[in-house]
Amino acid sequence: MSVDGECGSNWFARKADSMKNRKINRRDVTKMALVGVAAAVCNPIGASQVRATEADMLRVKIAGYAYDRVRAIQDGRLGLDGCEVSFHVEDIYHLNENVFGPTQKYDVTETGLIPYVTKYANDDFRAYTLIPVFISRIFRHRNIFVRTDRGIEKPEDLRGKRIGTPGYGMSACTWIRGFLQDIYGVKPEDMHWIETTASSDGGKLQDDKFGKYLFPDDFPFEKGPAGVDESEMIISGDVDALITAISPKVILDGHPKVKRLFPDFQSEEKAYFSTTKVFPIMHVIAIRQDFADANPELPKAIFSMYSKSKQEAYDDLETTTVLKVTLPWVTQEFEDTRALMGDNYWPYGVKPNLKELELVMRYTHEQGLAKRRLKVEEIFHPSTLDLIET
């Protein structure tokens, strides 16, 4: 197998080393093609394979959400040869706090892509480096909520409105501002932003801990009142709309004065993908830099382990013998998604995600989050730049 095609700069042009001969079929869509891959101390293995003795094992602490696509890692079906892997379930608030705070107790961890980019650009953050495993992705048309009495029926109606958000710099909000500008012509400065000091999901907001915004003096932004969350603000009428990563309490409670801007958000999101071929990235996998330096084979092996685990999730979605997901028509949904987005619709690797990554670099700079526009290759461990799935 080899890396096909060109992708940006010359570091994508190198050819892949050959792997062991293996027939690739539709169920093998995410088997690895590693450029320059070498025999490593820590390669992905099945749990049934022989492992090193416990005393010789390198301990690898991994943290993240308990997705179906990491279940094979979490339950031990997949691991790293010569390593004792432990998986710790955390939410994004604690994951980011670990990465950017003083503790940094996890060797490998999920983290927010956009918070990482802003810290890298603004504060020279280098304690962790990234592996191109884009573990969390979601279309975000579903995350714009409006009051029903403010005359907001389409995206263009958001101009001049007061927008509440628990975090202006959150990945979800950054992507939403991006498509509002690119698709509908509504710029961030066309709206008045109120960043709340509390979130209705009870999450711990980080305030200015991860860096300040880089707005011009006349940018329409202010902090909300202390202790008041986004749901309380839209119910009171202090804001006209919400843009947020969460499903706010006001929506979960079915408040009659608040609705989604896009009621049929699935159709809107499918149309967005059909037009742009963009599947927004929220979270990414990071490895602590000192840990990667001490174990240079690990970044490649970790990429492969996550890729194989994702294939296990694909297989569970595809099977019709029994339904492993608690939805009666999950197989049809899986087939419909592949028809629209391709067999490997959740790709890992820099090359197949270059369009999304370039948008992240552009959006973070244009929206006042990053002081310079980063190059994609800056933020990933060098050994992973050419890793792809095939």
C-alpha positions as CSV (number, residue, x, y, z in Angstrom):
1,M,0.0,0.0,0.0
2,S,1.1,3.6,-0.5
3,V,0.1,7.1,0.1
4,D,-1.7,8.3,-3.0
5,G,-1.9,11.9,-4.4
6,E,-0.4,15.2,-3.2
7,C,-1.5,17.2,-0.2
8,G,-0.1,20.7,0.4
9,S,3.6,20.8,1.1
10,N,6.3,18.3,0.2
11,W,6.1,16.3,3.5
12,F,3.0,14.6,2.0
13,A,4.8,13.5,-1.1
14,R,6.8,10.7,0.4
15,K,5.7,7.2,-0.5
16,A,4.5,4.6,2.0
17,D,6.6,1.7,3.0
18,S,5.1,-1.6,2.2
19,M,3.2,-3.4,4.9
20,K,2.7,-7.2,5.0
21,N,0.7,-8.4,2.0
22,R,-3.0,-8.4,2.9
23,K,-6.2,-8.3,0.9
24,I,-8.2,-5.2,1.6
25,N,-11.9,-5.3,1.3
26,R,-14.8,-3.1,2.4
27,R,-14.6,-4.3,6.0
28,D,-10.9,-3.5,6.1
29,V,-11.5,0.1,5.1
30,T,-9.5,1.5,8.0
31,K,-6.5,-0.8,8.0
32,M,-3.3,1.1,8.2
33,A,-0.9,2.4,5.5
34,L,2.1,3.8,7.4
35,V,4.6,6.0,5.6
36,G,8.1,5.1,6.8
37,V,6.7,2.7,9.4
38,A,9.3,0.8,11.3
39,A,9.1,-2.2,13.6
40,A,8.2,-0.6,16.9
41,V,8.4,-1.6,20.5
42,C,4.7,-0.6,21.0
43,N,2.7,-1.8,18.1
44,P,-1.1,-2.4,18.3
45,I,-2.0,-6.0,19.2
46,G,-5.0,-8.0,20.1
47,A,-5.6,-8.9,23.7
48,S,-5.1,-12.6,22.9
49,Q,-1.5,-12.1,21.7
50,V,1.5,-12.7,23.9
51,R,2.5,-9.7,25.9
52,A,5.7,-8.8,27.7
53,T,5.9,-9.6,31.3
54,E,4.2,-7.1,33.6
55,A,7.6,-5.9,35.0
56,D,8.8,-5.0,31.5
57,M,5.7,-3.2,30.4
58,L,5.6,0.6,29.7
59,R,2.5,2.0,31.4
60,V,0.4,4.2,29.2
61,K,-2.4,6.2,30.7
62,I,-5.1,7.2,28.2
63,A,-8.0,9.6,28.9
64,G,-11.1,10.4,26.9
65,Y,-14.8,9.9,26.4
66,A,-16.2,6.3,26.3
67,Y,-17.1,6.3,22.6
68,D,-18.0,3.2,20.6
69,R,-14.9,3.9,18.5
70,V,-12.6,3.5,21.5
71,R,-14.4,0.7,23.2
72,A,-11.9,-1.9,22.0
73,I,-9.1,0.1,23.7
74,Q,-11.2,0.7,26.8
75,D,-12.1,-3.0,27.3
76,G,-8.7,-4.3,26.5
77,R,-9.4,-6.0,23.2
78,L,-6.7,-3.7,21.6
79,G,-3.6,-2.5,23.2
80,L,0.1,-1.7,22.6
81,D,2.7,-4.4,22.4
82,G,4.9,-4.2,25.5
83,C,2.7,-1.7,27.2
84,E,0.2,-1.7,30.0
85,V,-2.7,0.5,28.8
86,S,-5.3,2.0,31.1
87,F,-8.2,4.0,29.9
88,H,-9.7,6.7,32.1
89,V,-13.1,8.2,31.2
90,E,-13.2,12.0,31.5
91,D,-15.3,14.9,30.1
92,I,-13.9,17.7,27.9
93,Y,-13.7,20.1,30.8
94,H,-11.4,17.8,32.8
95,L,-9.5,16.7,29.7
96,N,-8.6,20.2,28.7
97,E,-7.8,21.1,32.3
98,N,-5.4,18.2,32.4
99,V,-3.7,19.1,29.1
100,F,-3.3,22.9,29.8
101,G,-3.1,22.8,33.6
102,P,-0.1,21.9,35.8
103,T,-0.9,18.2,36.4
104,Q,-0.7,16.6,32.9
105,K,-1.2,13.2,34.4
106,Y,-2.3,11.4,31.2
107,D,0.3,10.2,28.7
108,V,-2.3,10.1,25.8
109,T,-5.5,12.2,26.0
110,E,-8.4,13.5,24.1
111,T,-8.4,17.3,24.0
112,G,-10.2,20.2,22.2
113,L,-8.6,20.9,18.8
114,I,-9.3,24.6,18.8
115,P,-8.3,25.3,22.4
116,Y,-5.0,23.4,21.6
117,V,-4.4,25.6,18.4
118,T,-5.0,28.8,20.3
119,K,-2.7,27.8,23.2
120,Y,0.0,26.7,20.7
121,A,-0.2,30.0,18.8
122,N,-0.6,32.4,21.6
123,D,1.3,30.9,24.5
124,D,3.9,28.7,22.8
125,F,2.3,25.6,24.4
126,R,4.3,22.5,23.6
127,A,3.7,20.2,26.6
128,Y,1.6,17.9,24.3
129,T,1.8,17.3,20.6
130,L,-1.0,15.9,18.5
131,I,-1.7,12.6,16.8
132,P,-4.1,13.0,13.8
133,V,-6.9,10.9,15.4
134,F,-10.0,13.1,15.2
135,I,-11.9,11.3,17.9
136,S,-14.9,13.7,18.1
137,R,-16.6,15.3,15.2
138,I,-20.1,16.7,14.8
139,F,-22.1,18.9,12.5
140,R,-23.2,22.0,14.4
141,H,-26.2,23.4,12.7
142,R,-28.2,21.8,15.5
143,N,-26.5,24.0,18.1
144,I,-28.1,27.4,17.2
145,F,-31.1,28.2,19.4
146,V,-33.3,31.3,19.1
147,R,-36.2,33.0,20.9
148,T,-39.4,32.6,19.0
149,D,-40.4,36.3,19.5
150,R,-37.3,38.0,18.0
151,G,-38.1,37.5,14.3
152,I,-35.2,35.1,13.7
153,E,-36.2,32.6,11.0
154,K,-33.0,32.3,9.0
155,P,-29.3,32.7,9.6
156,E,-29.2,36.2,8.1
157,D,-31.7,37.3,10.8
158,L,-28.9,36.9,13.4
159,R,-27.4,40.2,12.3
160,G,-27.6,42.7,15.1
161,K,-28.8,40.2,17.6
162,R,-27.5,39.4,21.1
163,I,-25.9,35.9,21.1
164,G,-25.3,34.1,24.4
165,T,-22.6,31.4,24.6
166,P,-20.8,29.6,27.4
167,G,-17.5,29.9,25.5
168,Y,-16.7,32.1,22.5
169,G,-13.6,30.1,21.9
170,M,-15.1,26.7,22.1
171,S,-14.6,24.4,19.1
172,A,-18.4,24.2,18.4
173,C,-18.9,28.0,18.4
174,T,-15.8,28.5,16.2
175,W,-17.2,26.2,13.6
176,I,-20.7,27.7,13.7
177,R,-19.3,31.2,13.2
178,G,-17.3,29.8,10.3
179,F,-20.2,28.4,8.4
180,L,-22.4,31.4,9.2
181,Q,-19.8,33.6,7.5
182,D,-18.8,31.2,4.6
183,I,-22.3,30.0,3.7
184,Y,-24.7,32.8,4.8
185,G,-22.4,35.9,4.8
186,V,-23.0,36.6,8.5
187,K,-19.7,37.7,10.1
188,P,-18.9,37.4,13.8
189,E,-18.8,41.1,14.2
190,D,-22.4,41.3,12.8
191,M,-23.6,39.9,16.1
192,H,-23.3,41.0,19.7
193,W,-21.6,38.3,21.8
194,I,-22.4,37.7,25.5
195,E,-20.1,35.0,27.1
196,T,-21.8,33.5,30.1
197,T,-20.0,32.8,33.3
198,A,-21.9,29.5,33.9
199,S,-23.2,26.6,31.8
200,S,-26.5,24.9,32.2
201,D,-24.9,21.5,31.9
202,G,-23.0,22.2,35.1
203,G,-19.6,22.1,33.3
204,K,-16.8,24.1,34.7
205,L,-16.0,27.0,32.4
206,Q,-12.4,28.0,32.1
207,D,-12.8,31.8,32.0
208,D,-9.4,33.3,30.9
209,K,-7.3,30.3,32.0
210,F,-6.5,29.2,28.5
211,G,-5.8,32.7,27.0
212,K,-7.6,35.9,26.2
213,Y,-9.3,36.8,23.0
214,L,-7.6,39.0,20.4
215,F,-10.4,41.3,19.4
216,P,-10.2,44.8,18.0
217,D,-11.3,47.4,20.5
218,D,-14.7,47.8,18.8
219,F,-15.6,44.1,18.6
220,P,-19.1,43.5,20.1
221,F,-18.3,41.2,23.0
222,E,-19.0,41.3,26.7
223,K,-19.1,39.0,29.7
224,G,-22.4,38.0,31.2
225,P,-23.5,38.5,34.8
226,A,-21.8,36.3,37.4
227,G,-23.4,32.9,38.0
228,V,-26.0,33.2,35.2
229,D,-26.0,30.5,32.5
230,E,-27.0,30.6,28.9
231,S,-30.5,29.1,29.4
232,E,-31.3,31.6,32.1
233,M,-30.2,34.5,29.8
234,I,-32.4,33.4,26.9
235,I,-35.4,32.7,29.1
236,S,-35.1,36.2,30.6
237,G,-34.8,37.8,27.2
238,D,-31.3,39.2,27.9
239,V,-30.1,37.4,24.7
240,D,-31.9,36.7,21.5
241,A,-30.2,33.5,20.6
242,L,-27.7,30.9,21.8
243,I,-24.7,29.3,20.1
244,T,-23.3,26.5,22.2
245,A,-21.8,23.0,22.1
246,I,-24.3,21.6,24.6
247,S,-28.0,21.0,24.4
248,P,-29.0,23.8,26.8
249,K,-31.4,23.1,29.6
250,V,-33.9,25.4,28.1
251,I,-34.2,23.1,25.1
252,L,-34.1,19.9,27.2
253,D,-37.0,21.4,29.2
254,G,-39.0,22.1,26.1
255,H,-39.4,25.9,26.8
256,P,-42.1,27.2,24.4
257,K,-40.2,30.5,23.7
258,V,-37.0,28.8,22.4
259,K,-36.5,26.7,19.3
260,R,-33.7,25.6,17.0
261,L,-32.8,27.9,14.2
262,F,-32.7,24.9,11.9
263,P,-35.7,22.6,12.9
264,D,-34.7,20.0,10.3
265,F,-31.0,20.3,11.2
266,Q,-30.1,16.9,9.7
267,S,-31.1,18.0,6.2
268,E,-29.2,21.2,6.6
269,E,-26.1,19.4,7.9
270,K,-26.3,16.8,5.0
271,A,-26.6,19.7,2.5
272,Y,-23.6,21.4,4.1
273,F,-21.5,18.3,3.7
274,S,-22.7,17.7,0.2
275,T,-21.6,21.2,-0.7
276,T,-18.4,21.5,1.2
277,K,-17.2,17.9,1.9
278,V,-16.4,19.2,5.4
279,F,-17.0,17.1,8.6
280,P,-16.2,19.5,11.5
281,I,-13.5,18.3,13.9
282,M,-14.0,19.0,17.6
283,H,-11.5,16.9,19.6
284,V,-8.2,15.3,18.8
285,I,-5.8,12.9,20.5
286,A,-2.6,14.3,22.1
287,I,0.5,12.7,23.5
288,R,2.6,14.3,26.1
289,Q,5.8,15.6,24.4
290,D,8.3,14.2,27.0
291,F,6.5,10.8,26.8
292,A,6.7,10.8,22.9
293,D,10.4,11.8,23.1
294,A,11.2,8.9,25.4
295,N,9.1,6.5,23.3
296,P,9.4,7.7,19.7
297,E,7.6,4.6,18.3
298,L,4.5,5.3,20.2
299,P,2.8,8.0,18.1
300,K,2.5,5.7,15.1
301,A,1.4,2.8,17.2
302,I,-1.2,4.8,19.0
303,F,-2.6,6.1,15.6
304,S,-2.9,2.4,14.5
305,M,-4.5,1.3,17.7
306,Y,-7.2,4.0,17.5
307,S,-7.8,3.2,13.8
308,K,-8.3,-0.5,14.5
309,S,-10.6,0.3,17.4
310,K,-12.7,2.5,15.1
311,Q,-13.0,-0.4,12.6
312,E,-14.4,-2.5,15.4
313,A,-17.1,0.2,15.8
314,Y,-17.8,0.1,12.1
315,D,-18.2,-3.6,12.2
316,D,-20.7,-3.4,15.1
317,L,-22.7,-0.9,13.1
318,E,-22.7,-3.0,10.0
319,T,-23.7,-6.4,11.5
320,T,-27.3,-7.6,11.1
321,T,-27.0,-10.8,13.1
322,V,-27.8,-8.8,16.2
323,L,-28.2,-5.1,16.8
324,K,-25.2,-3.9,18.9
325,V,-26.5,-0.4,18.9
326,T,-29.8,0.4,20.6
327,L,-31.6,1.7,17.5
328,P,-33.9,-0.4,15.4
329,W,-32.7,1.0,12.0
330,V,-29.1,1.6,12.8
331,T,-27.9,-0.6,9.9
332,Q,-29.9,1.6,7.4
333,E,-28.5,4.8,9.0
334,F,-25.0,3.4,8.7
335,E,-25.6,2.5,5.0
336,D,-27.1,5.9,4.3
337,T,-24.2,7.7,5.9
338,R,-21.7,5.7,3.8
339,A,-23.6,6.5,0.7
340,L,-23.3,10.2,1.4
341,M,-19.9,10.4,3.0
342,G,-18.0,7.4,1.9
343,D,-17.1,4.1,3.5
344,N,-14.6,5.6,5.9
345,Y,-16.7,8.6,6.8
346,W,-14.8,9.3,10.0
347,P,-11.2,9.4,8.7
348,Y,-8.0,9.7,10.7
349,G,-4.8,11.2,9.4
350,V,-3.7,14.7,8.3
351,K,-4.1,14.2,4.5
352,P,-7.8,13.2,4.4
353,N,-8.6,15.9,6.9
354,L,-6.6,18.7,5.4
355,K,-9.6,20.8,4.4
356,E,-11.0,20.8,7.9
357,L,-7.6,21.5,9.4
358,E,-7.0,24.5,7.1
359,L,-10.4,25.8,8.1
360,V,-9.5,25.5,11.8
361,M,-6.3,27.5,11.2
362,R,-8.2,30.1,9.3
363,Y,-11.1,30.4,11.6
364,T,-9.0,30.7,14.8
365,H,-7.0,33.5,13.3
366,E,-9.9,35.4,11.7
367,Q,-12.1,35.1,14.7
368,G,-9.7,36.6,17.2
369,L,-8.7,33.3,18.9
370,A,-5.1,32.9,17.6
371,K,-2.5,35.7,17.0
372,R,-1.2,34.0,13.9
373,R,-2.5,31.5,11.4
374,L,-0.7,28.3,12.1
375,K,0.5,25.8,9.5
376,V,-1.2,22.4,9.8
377,E,2.1,20.5,10.1
378,E,3.2,22.5,13.1
379,I,0.9,20.9,15.6
380,F,1.3,17.2,14.9
381,H,4.1,14.9,15.9
382,P,6.4,14.7,12.9
383,S,6.2,10.9,12.7
384,T,2.4,11.1,12.2
385,L,2.2,13.6,9.4
386,D,2.1,11.0,6.6
387,L,0.0,8.4,8.4
388,I,-3.2,7.5,6.7
389,E,-5.9,4.8,6.6
390,T,-6.6,2.9,3.5
